[in-house]
Structures are given as C-alpha cells and as structure tokens.
C-alpha cells in the first residue's frame, strides 16, 4: 500500500464487492509426471484468487493463514482453460474465509468440469505485518447466507481442533 495508511474502513461490504474470477490456459510447464496439470499449480492459482478476494474485502494486504480444505474432484488437462471463482464466505474480526471453485473447460470439446473446491483463511495485516480489523460481510443471497453459516461451522471446527492439539501437547 502506498502512502500513509489511515484508519481502516469498517463499513460492512457485500459479498459481491470482493468476487474474483481468474482464467488461465494450462500449458506444458504446468504438467506433472502423469501429463496432467500438477495439483500444486492449481493450489497456487487458488491461493492467488483467494488472496485477491481477501485484499478486496480487507481494503489492503491479507496473507494466507490456513488452507482448510482442498478437494481435487477431476483432473485438469493441458490445454484446458482453468477458471477460478473466489468469494468471501465470512468475515471475522481480522480474518476471513474464502471459498474458491475451480472449473476446467476443454477448448476442443467445449465441456466444462468442476475440478476442485477449496476453503482458505486469510488474515488482514497492516503495514507492520500485524493483524488488523476488517469490515463485516453482508450476504446478499440465500446461497451466500448458507455459505456464511457453513464458514462459521468450519471456523468452530478449526478452533476446536487447535484447542485439542494444544491440550495434547500440554500433556506431553
């Protein structure tokens, strides 16, 4: 961010204000040893799309804190156009959950396939790298409200898992 940062704008933002759509054709450099697109290539694209959506919602820098879930449903092939659709599912105090849907379109057949889905958590940071507050999220549709509820459940599960691990480590 350039210049002096003022106080963050904490005005609630709608989901639609931070939606990101990225598209990229998969080339030879993206291939794994099986000849398909490497899962790590898709993961990097997912992280990029989620990071952009997070930065738009936060109004500034946001960093990846957790890749909570990444499902690979179908392979992506060389020559496919991969489209990533990222949106904020829920905003917490300094963090936000981002959902990313990945689709691959074959240019030869025109067939589009849902290939992956992912949930990531990003934390907004200030110019010193410290977490900073972000605006609340306004769900505009019933589907977005459902995603908000599900994001809250995933957050509770993440926190419970962390507490259980911390307790187990304390017992050592």
C-alpha positions as CSV (number, residue, x, y, z in Angstrom):
1,X,0.0,0.0,0.0
2,X,1.3,3.4,-0.9
3,X,1.3,6.5,1.4
4,X,0.2,6.8,5.0
5,X,-2.4,4.3,6.0
6,X,-5.4,5.9,7.8
7,X,-7.9,4.1,9.9
8,X,-9.4,1.1,8.2
9,X,-12.9,1.5,6.7
10,X,-15.0,-1.0,8.7
11,X,-18.2,-0.3,6.8
12,X,-19.9,-3.6,6.0
13,X,-19.3,-4.9,2.5
14,X,-21.4,-7.2,0.3
15,X,-20.0,-10.5,-0.9
16,X,-20.3,-9.1,-4.5
17,X,-17.7,-6.4,-3.7
18,X,-14.9,-8.9,-3.5
19,X,-15.7,-11.6,-6.0
20,X,-12.7,-12.5,-8.2
21,X,-12.7,-14.5,-11.4
22,X,-9.4,-15.6,-12.9
23,X,-8.8,-17.6,-16.0
24,X,-5.7,-19.2,-17.4
25,X,-4.8,-21.7,-20.1
26,X,-2.8,-24.7,-18.8
27,X,0.5,-25.2,-20.6
28,X,3.3,-27.7,-20.7
29,X,5.1,-26.0,-17.8
30,X,2.0,-26.8,-15.7
31,X,2.2,-30.6,-16.3
32,X,3.1,-33.2,-13.7
33,X,4.8,-36.5,-14.5
34,X,1.4,-38.1,-15.3
35,X,1.0,-35.5,-18.1
36,X,-1.9,-33.7,-16.4
37,X,-1.8,-30.3,-14.7
38,X,0.1,-30.5,-11.4
39,X,-2.1,-30.2,-8.3
40,X,0.4,-27.6,-6.9
41,X,-0.3,-25.4,-9.9
42,X,-4.0,-25.5,-9.2
43,X,-3.3,-24.8,-5.5
44,X,-1.2,-21.7,-6.4
45,X,-3.9,-20.4,-8.6
46,X,-6.5,-21.0,-5.8
47,X,-4.2,-19.1,-3.3
48,X,-3.9,-16.2,-5.8
49,X,-7.6,-15.9,-6.4
50,X,-8.4,-16.2,-2.7
51,X,-5.7,-13.6,-1.9
52,X,-7.2,-11.1,-4.3
53,X,-10.7,-11.6,-3.0
54,X,-9.3,-11.1,0.6
55,X,-7.4,-8.0,-0.3
56,X,-10.5,-6.5,-1.9
57,X,-12.6,-7.2,1.1
58,X,-10.0,-6.1,3.6
59,X,-9.1,-3.0,1.6
60,X,-5.4,-3.9,1.8
61,X,-2.9,-6.7,2.4
62,X,-4.1,-10.1,3.5
63,X,-2.0,-13.2,3.9
64,X,-2.8,-16.9,3.8
65,X,-3.2,-18.4,7.3
66,X,-4.9,-21.7,6.6
67,X,-5.8,-23.8,3.6
68,X,-8.6,-25.5,5.4
69,X,-9.8,-27.9,2.7
70,X,-8.9,-28.6,-0.9
71,X,-10.7,-31.2,-2.9
72,X,-9.5,-32.4,-6.3
73,X,-12.6,-33.8,-8.0
74,X,-11.5,-34.2,-11.6
75,X,-8.1,-33.9,-13.4
76,X,-7.2,-30.8,-15.4
77,X,-5.6,-31.4,-18.7
78,X,-3.0,-29.5,-20.7
79,X,-4.8,-27.0,-23.0
80,X,-7.7,-26.6,-20.6
81,X,-8.8,-23.1,-19.6
82,X,-9.0,-23.1,-15.8
83,X,-11.4,-20.6,-14.3
84,X,-11.3,-19.8,-10.6
85,X,-14.1,-18.1,-8.8
86,X,-13.3,-16.8,-5.4
87,X,-15.5,-15.0,-2.8
88,X,-15.5,-14.3,0.8
89,X,-17.8,-16.7,2.8
90,X,-17.5,-15.0,6.1
91,X,-15.5,-12.2,7.7
92,X,-14.4,-12.4,11.4
93,X,-12.5,-9.8,13.3
94,X,-9.2,-9.9,11.4
95,X,-9.6,-13.0,9.4
96,X,-11.9,-14.2,6.6
97,X,-12.8,-17.5,5.0
98,X,-12.6,-17.6,1.2
99,X,-14.3,-20.2,-1.0
100,X,-12.8,-21.0,-4.4
101,X,-14.4,-23.0,-7.1
102,X,-12.2,-24.3,-10.0
103,X,-13.6,-25.3,-13.3
104,X,-11.7,-26.5,-16.4
105,X,-13.0,-26.0,-19.9
106,X,-11.7,-28.1,-22.8
107,X,-11.2,-25.9,-25.8
108,X,-11.6,-28.9,-28.2
109,X,-14.9,-30.2,-26.8
110,X,-16.3,-27.1,-25.0
111,X,-17.0,-29.3,-21.9
112,X,-16.7,-27.5,-18.6
113,X,-16.0,-29.6,-15.5
114,X,-15.9,-28.6,-11.8
115,X,-12.5,-29.9,-10.9
116,X,-11.7,-28.5,-7.4
117,X,-13.1,-26.6,-4.5
118,X,-11.1,-25.0,-1.6
119,X,-11.6,-23.1,1.6
120,X,-8.8,-20.8,2.8
121,X,-8.5,-18.4,5.7
122,X,-6.7,-15.1,5.2
123,X,-5.7,-12.6,7.8
124,X,-5.6,-8.8,7.0
125,X,-2.4,-7.2,8.0
126,X,-1.2,-3.6,8.5
127,X,2.0,-2.0,7.2
128,X,3.9,-3.6,10.1
129,X,2.6,-7.1,9.4
130,X,0.2,-7.2,12.4
131,X,-3.4,-8.4,12.1
132,X,-5.9,-5.6,11.6
133,X,-9.7,-5.4,11.7
134,X,-11.7,-5.9,8.6
135,X,-15.3,-5.0,7.7
136,X,-18.2,-7.3,8.4
137,X,-19.6,-9.3,5.4
138,X,-23.1,-8.8,4.1
139,X,-24.6,-11.9,2.5
140,X,-26.9,-10.8,-0.4
141,X,-28.4,-14.1,-1.4
142,X,-29.7,-17.3,0.4
143,X,-26.7,-19.2,-1.0
144,X,-24.3,-16.6,0.4
145,X,-26.1,-16.8,3.8
146,X,-25.7,-20.6,3.7
147,X,-22.0,-20.2,2.9
148,X,-21.7,-17.8,5.9
149,X,-23.3,-20.4,8.2
150,X,-21.1,-23.2,6.9
151,X,-18.0,-21.0,7.3
152,X,-18.9,-20.4,10.9
153,X,-19.1,-24.2,11.4
154,X,-15.7,-24.7,9.8
155,X,-14.2,-22.0,12.0
156,X,-15.6,-23.6,15.1
157,X,-14.1,-27.0,14.0
158,X,-10.7,-25.3,13.3
159,X,-10.7,-23.7,16.7
160,X,-11.8,-26.9,18.5
161,X,-9.1,-28.9,16.6
162,X,-6.4,-26.3,17.6
163,X,-7.5,-26.4,21.3
164,X,-7.5,-30.3,21.3
165,X,-3.9,-30.3,19.8
166,X,-2.8,-27.6,22.3
167,X,-4.2,-29.7,25.2
168,X,-2.5,-32.9,23.8
169,X,0.8,-31.1,23.6
170,X,0.5,-29.8,27.1
171,X,0.1,-33.4,28.3
172,X,3.5,-34.4,26.9
